[in-house]
Amino acid sequence: MSEEARALYADMGATPVINALGPRTLLGGSSPHPDIIAAMELAGRYYVDMDAFLASTGRIVADLLGAEAALITPGCAAALVLGTAACITGSDPEKMARLPDTTGMPNQVVIQKAQRYKYDRMVRLPGVTLVEAGTEQGTTADELAAAIGPQTAALLYPAIDNEAALVPLDAAIDIAHARDVPVFVDAAFRVYPLDGLTQYIAAGADLVGYGAKYVGAPNSSGILCGRADLIAAAHLHSFACFETRDLEGVGRPLKIDRQEVVGVVLALRRWLAMDHDARNQSDTRRAETVRRHLGELPHVQSSVNGASLTLTLDEQALGRTATEIEVALRNGNPSVWLSAAPGQLHLSMPTVSDGDEELLAARVREVLRLGG
């Protein structure tokens, strides 16, 4: 680990983290490629009309994703807020100014009950109520159709793995569109395989949100793409229009800077052009390197699966659970973050910086009280 970086964080009163957990917001999300950082620094040389800049970069992103239109946002959570607001008010400035008072406007968003998740809080921020269809075990097509009514502003469909018997996306889109209700897909991390960036729009979704950190853009950036009229309304709710057009939309707190906007466009271009087989092979080699530095550990079996290294523990012999070991790793300096399951530790390599493999292995050995 860079001693300069450790000293910088120490000066800020913080502990540096070796991130073997993945691109998580709570750890800073991403480490953009040096070329992207350089371009972002270059962009700081001049200022720019942010209203016009969001429009021009939105056209570039829309073209890359095969969407009618797009808007760069400060994260996928912001995309959910702005997109929902657009579904409620359209481009009516009087309605925009009244939010979160939704009196006289469509103020319900339907979601299948088994798909409820903490991020649906973002959808509720503009002033809507969530209407649940079905049960925690699943939803039928009839139940989903019955949940949609005159007050429905949108159908929210989180693109998250789920074992419940859900109405699939294509059928949900048909049901919603038959009632003139737009479908909003939260596809935050569905950026690889690459068809995740286009399949929801191709399926007929009206709005799709992504976290741009997953394509190597800054942590605090995202993308909203979809129907041109809804993206236009979301843009009107943005911080830029609040300032330049005297529109009182809900998005004034959701500010993104010009450098981050540049970072999103360049990161997306790079991600779409990247040799992902080579990227995956590099992550696998990094996992093998950590495994080699760990060596043979009593009561621990290691295995590499793609970009992940799994340590299977004999918890009884070690005298500690995987969770206890995870906590001990987090509490060290440098701190190591990884995921734990009963009897296992999982290390994700894409967010482990080159050169930190040996230190990461040493910290794991240390916590296991095996020296090294």
C-alpha positions in Angstrom: 0.0 0.0 0.0 1.2 3.5 -0.8 2.8 5.1 2.2 1.8 8.5 0.8 -1.8 7.4 0.6 -1.7 6.0 4.1 -0.2 9.3 5.4 -2.9 11.3 3.6 -5.7 9.3 5.2 -4.0 9.5 8.6 -3.8 13.3 8.2 -7.6 13.2 7.5 -8.2 11.1 10.7 -9.2 8.1 8.6 -8.1 4.5 8.2 -7.3 3.3 4.7 -9.1 0.3 3.4 -8.0 -2.6 1.2 -11.3 -3.2 -0.5 -11.9 -6.9 -1.2 -15.7 -6.3 -0.8 -16.5 -4.8 -4.2 -17.6 -1.5 -5.7 -19.7 -0.4 -2.7 -20.8 3.2 -2.1 -19.9 3.0 1.6 -16.2 2.5 0.7 -16.0 5.1 -2.0 -17.4 3.1 -4.9 -14.7 3.1 -7.6 -11.2 4.0 -8.6 -11.4 5.5 -12.1 -8.7 4.7 -14.6 -5.8 7.2 -14.6 -6.8 8.4 -18.1 -10.2 9.3 -16.8 -8.8 11.1 -13.8 -6.5 13.0 -16.1 -9.5 14.0 -18.3 -11.5 15.1 -15.3 -8.6 17.2 -14.2 -8.4 18.7 -17.7 -12.1 19.5 -17.6 -11.5 21.6 -14.5 -9.5 24.1 -16.6 -12.8 25.7 -17.8 -16.3 26.1 -16.5 -19.3 25.1 -18.5 -23.0 25.8 -18.8 -24.2 22.8 -16.8 -27.8 22.8 -18.2 -26.4 22.6 -21.8 -23.7 20.2 -20.7 -26.1 17.7 -19.2 -28.1 17.9 -22.5 -25.1 17.3 -24.7 -23.6 14.5 -22.7 -27.0 13.0 -22.3 -27.2 12.6 -26.1 -23.8 10.9 -26.1 -24.8 8.5 -23.4 -28.2 7.8 -25.0 -26.5 6.9 -28.3 -24.1 4.5 -26.4 -26.9 2.8 -24.7 -29.4 2.6 -27.5 -31.9 4.8 -25.6 -34.0 7.7 -26.8 -32.4 10.0 -24.2 -30.3 10.0 -21.1 -29.3 12.2 -18.2 -26.1 11.9 -16.1 -27.0 12.0 -12.4 -25.2 12.0 -9.0 -25.7 8.3 -8.6 -28.4 5.8 -9.3 -30.3 6.8 -6.2 -30.6 10.3 -7.7 -31.8 8.7 -11.0 -34.6 7.0 -9.1 -35.7 10.3 -7.5 -35.5 12.4 -10.7 -37.2 9.7 -12.8 -40.0 9.2 -10.4 -40.6 12.9 -10.2 -40.7 13.0 -14.0 -43.4 10.3 -14.0 -45.5 12.3 -11.5 -45.3 15.8 -13.0 -44.2 15.5 -16.6 -42.8 18.9 -17.7 -45.5 21.0 -16.0 -43.6 23.6 -13.9 -46.5 24.2 -11.5 -46.7 20.6 -10.7 -42.9 20.4 -10.3 -42.9 23.2 -7.8 -45.6 21.5 -5.7 -43.7 18.3 -5.0 -43.7 16.5 -2.6 -47.4 17.6 -2.4 -48.9 15.4 -5.1 -52.5 16.4 -4.6 -54.3 15.9 -7.9 -51.4 14.1 -9.5 -50.7 10.4 -10.0 -49.0 9.7 -6.7 -48.6 5.9 -6.4 -45.8 3.6 -7.6 -46.6 -0.1 -7.9 -44.0 -2.7 -6.9 -44.3 -6.4 -6.5 -44.2 -7.1 -2.7 -41.4 -9.6 -3.0 -39.3 -6.9 -4.7 -39.4 -4.4 -1.8 -35.9 -3.2 -1.0 -34.4 -0.3 0.9 -33.7 1.7 -2.2 -37.4 2.1 -2.8 -37.1 4.9 -0.3 -35.6 7.0 -3.1 -38.8 6.5 -5.2 -40.9 7.7 -2.3 -39.0 10.9 -1.8 -40.9 13.0 -4.4 -44.1 12.3 -2.6 -45.5 9.0 -3.8 -46.9 6.0 -1.9 -45.8 2.5 -2.8 -48.6 0.0 -3.7 -47.6 -3.6 -3.2 -48.8 -6.3 -5.6 -48.9 -9.9 -4.5 -47.1 -11.4 -1.4 -43.6 -12.0 -0.3 -43.8 -15.4 -2.0 -44.6 -13.9 -5.4 -47.1 -12.1 -7.6 -49.5 -13.2 -10.3 -50.2 -11.3 -13.5 -53.7 -10.6 -12.3 -52.5 -9.3 -9.0 -50.1 -7.0 -10.7 -52.8 -5.7 -13.1 -55.2 -5.1 -10.2 -52.6 -3.0 -8.3 -52.4 -0.5 -11.1 -55.0 2.2 -11.0 -55.8 5.8 -12.0 -53.3 7.1 -9.4 -50.4 5.0 -10.6 -47.4 7.1 -11.8 -45.1 4.2 -12.5 -44.3 0.5 -12.0 -40.9 0.0 -10.3 -39.0 -3.1 -11.2 -35.7 -3.6 -9.4 -33.4 -5.8 -11.5 -32.2 -7.8 -8.5 -32.0 -11.6 -8.3 -35.0 -12.9 -6.5 -36.3 -16.4 -5.7 -39.9 -15.4 -5.4 -42.5 -16.2 -8.2 -42.4 -12.8 -9.8 -44.1 -11.5 -12.9 -41.2 -11.3 -15.3 -40.1 -8.0 -16.7 -41.5 -8.5 -20.2 -44.9 -9.5 -18.9 -44.9 -6.6 -16.3 -44.1 -4.2 -19.1 -47.0 -5.5 -21.2 -49.4 -5.2 -18.2 -48.2 -1.6 -17.3 -48.2 -0.4 -20.9 -51.7 -1.7 -21.5 -52.7 0.8 -18.8 -50.5 3.6 -20.0 -48.2 3.3 -17.0 -44.4 3.7 -17.5 -42.0 1.0 -16.2 -38.9 2.1 -14.2 -36.1 -0.5 -13.9 -33.5 -0.1 -11.3 -30.5 -1.8 -13.0 -27.9 -0.1 -10.8 -25.2 -2.8 -11.1 -26.3 -4.6 -14.3 -23.4 -3.3 -16.4 -21.8 -6.7 -17.2 -22.3 -8.7 -19.2 -22.6 -5.7 -21.5 -26.2 -6.5 -22.6 -27.3 -5.4 -19.2 -26.7 -1.8 -20.4 -29.2 -2.2 -23.3 -31.6 -5.1 -22.6 -34.0 -3.2 -20.4 -34.6 -0.4 -22.9 -34.8 -3.0 -25.7 -37.4 -4.9 -23.6 -39.6 -1.8 -23.5 -38.8 -0.2 -20.1 -39.5 3.5 -20.1 -36.8 4.5 -17.6 -33.6 2.7 -16.5 -31.2 3.7 -13.8 -27.5 2.7 -13.5 -24.8 3.4 -11.0 -21.9 4.8 -13.1 -19.3 3.7 -10.5 -19.8 0.1 -11.9 -18.4 1.1 -15.2 -15.4 2.9 -13.6 -16.8 6.4 -13.3 -16.7 8.4 -10.0 -18.6 6.9 -7.0 -21.0 9.9 -7.0 -22.3 9.5 -10.5 -25.1 7.6 -12.3 -27.2 7.4 -15.4 -30.9 7.7 -16.1 -32.0 6.7 -19.6 -35.2 6.0 -21.4 -38.1 7.7 -23.0 -37.3 11.1 -24.4 -40.3 12.9 -22.8 -39.6 11.4 -19.3 -35.8 12.2 -19.5 -36.7 15.8 -20.6 -38.9 16.1 -17.5 -36.2 14.6 -15.2 -33.8 17.1 -16.7 -36.2 20.0 -15.8 -36.2 18.7 -12.2 -32.3 18.9 -12.1 -30.2 21.3 -10.1 -29.1 22.9 -13.4 -32.6 23.9 -14.4 -33.4 25.0 -10.9 -30.6 27.6 -11.3 -30.9 28.5 -15.0 -34.6 28.3 -15.8 -36.1 29.3 -12.5 -37.8 25.9 -12.2 -38.5 24.6 -8.7 -37.9 21.0 -9.3 -37.0 18.5 -6.6 -33.4 17.9 -7.9 -31.6 21.0 -6.5 -29.8 18.9 -3.8 -28.8 16.3 -6.4 -25.8 18.2 -7.9 -23.0 16.7 -10.0 -19.9 18.6 -11.1 -18.6 19.0 -14.6 -15.6 16.8 -14.0 -17.8 13.9 -12.9 -19.9 14.3 -16.0 -16.8 14.0 -18.1 -15.8 11.0 -16.1 -19.1 9.2 -16.7 -19.0 9.7 -20.5 -15.3 8.6 -20.8 -15.7 5.7 -18.4 -18.8 4.4 -20.3 -17.0 4.6 -23.6 -14.0 2.8 -22.1 -16.2 0.1 -20.5 -18.0 -0.6 -23.8 -14.8 -0.9 -25.7 -12.9 -2.8 -23.1 -11.5 -6.4 -23.5 -13.5 -7.8 -20.6 -12.0 -11.3 -21.0 -8.6 -9.7 -20.3 -10.1 -7.7 -17.4 -11.5 -10.9 -15.9 -8.2 -12.8 -16.4 -6.4 -10.0 -14.6 -8.7 -10.3 -11.6 -8.3 -14.1 -11.6 -4.5 -13.6 -11.6 -4.7 -11.2 -8.7 -6.8 -13.7 -6.7 -4.2 -16.4 -7.4 -1.5 -14.0 -6.3 -3.2 -13.5 -2.9 -3.8 -17.2 -2.6 0.0 -17.8 -3.2 1.0 -15.2 -0.6 -1.4 -16.8 1.9 0.3 -20.2 1.5 -0.9 -23.2 3.3 -3.1 -22.3 6.3 -4.1 -24.8 8.9 -7.9 -25.3 9.0 -8.3 -23.1 5.9 -9.0 -24.2 2.4 -8.7 -21.7 -0.5 -10.2 -21.7 -3.9 -10.3 -19.2 -6.8 -13.5 -18.8 -8.8 -13.0 -16.1 -11.5 -12.5 -12.8 -9.8 -13.1 -14.1 -6.3 -11.0 -15.9 -3.7 -12.9 -18.0 -1.2 -11.5 -19.2 2.1 -13.4 -22.1 3.7 -12.8 -22.2 7.4 -12.9 -24.9 10.1 -14.4 -22.5 12.5 -14.3 -24.9 15.4 -10.6 -25.6 15.0 -9.8 -21.9 14.5 -11.9 -21.0 17.6 -13.6 -18.1 15.8 -16.4 -17.7 13.3 -16.0 -16.2 9.8 -17.9 -13.1 11.0 -15.6 -12.6 13.9 -12.6 -12.8 11.6 -14.2 -10.4 9.2 -14.7 -7.9 12.1 -11.1 -8.2 13.2 -9.9 -7.6 9.6 -12.0 -4.4 9.4 -10.7 -3.2 12.7 -7.0 -3.3 11.7 -4.8 -0.7 10.0 -4.9 -1.0 7.0 -8.5 -2.1 7.4 -9.5 -5.0 5.2 -13.2 -5.3 4.0 -14.5 -8.5 2.6 -17.7 -10.5 2.9 -18.4 -13.4 5.3 -20.8 -16.3 5.2 -21.0 -19.2 7.6 -17.6 -20.9 7.5 -16.4 -18.8 4.6 -14.6 -15.6 3.7 -15.0 -14.2 0.2 -12.5 -11.7 -1.3 -13.5 -9.8 -4.5 -10.4 -8.9 -6.5 -11.6 -6.2 -8.9 -11.4 -3.5 -6.2 -8.1 -4.7 -4.8 -5.3 -2.4 -6.1 -2.3 -3.8 -7.8 0.5 -4.1 -5.3 -1.7 -4.7 -2.3 -2.0 -8.5 -2.8 0.9 -9.3 -0.4 -0.3 -6.9 2.3 -3.8 -8.2 2.0 -2.6 -11.8 2.5 -0.4 -10.7 5.4 -3.3 -9.1 7.1 -5.4 -12.2 6.8 -2.6 -14.4 8.1 -2.1 -11.9 11.0 -5.8 -12.0 12.0 -5.7 -15.8 11.9 -2.7 -15.6 14.2 -0.5 -17.5 11.8 2.2 -14.9 11.6 3.6 -13.6 8.3 
